[in-house]
């Protein structure tokens, strides 16, 4: 096996997959920095096996929704979480950012009001109430 050159720079711990901040904190901070509006974080642990948290936020326009999503991708990468999966960027009415443990929905206000998904996930589900 070949030895690494001595001038090799090792990546910081955050980039190696040992992030310093919890993902939910990175996302909420990013949304605040990007001036997203009406940010709601819902703990869905035990309600769904898809993720631990769901975050819903609004952008003022299609351009703002797209910019918030792009900024979130950059923030997650910089924090060591890799690139999340993204849906909805071409139209930017509703952009879904799937970061694994946290799913983020960024809506235009009219679209958010129509779907009202945070209300559904905030409902109190009775476990196995048959």
Secondary structure, DSSP 8 states (H G I E B T S, - for coil): -----TT-----TTTTT--SS-HHHHHHHHHHHTT-EEEEEEE-BTTBSS-SEEEEEEESSHHHHHHHHHHHHHHHHHTT----EEE-TTT-SEEEEE-SSEEEEEEEHHHHHHH-HHHHHHS---TT--
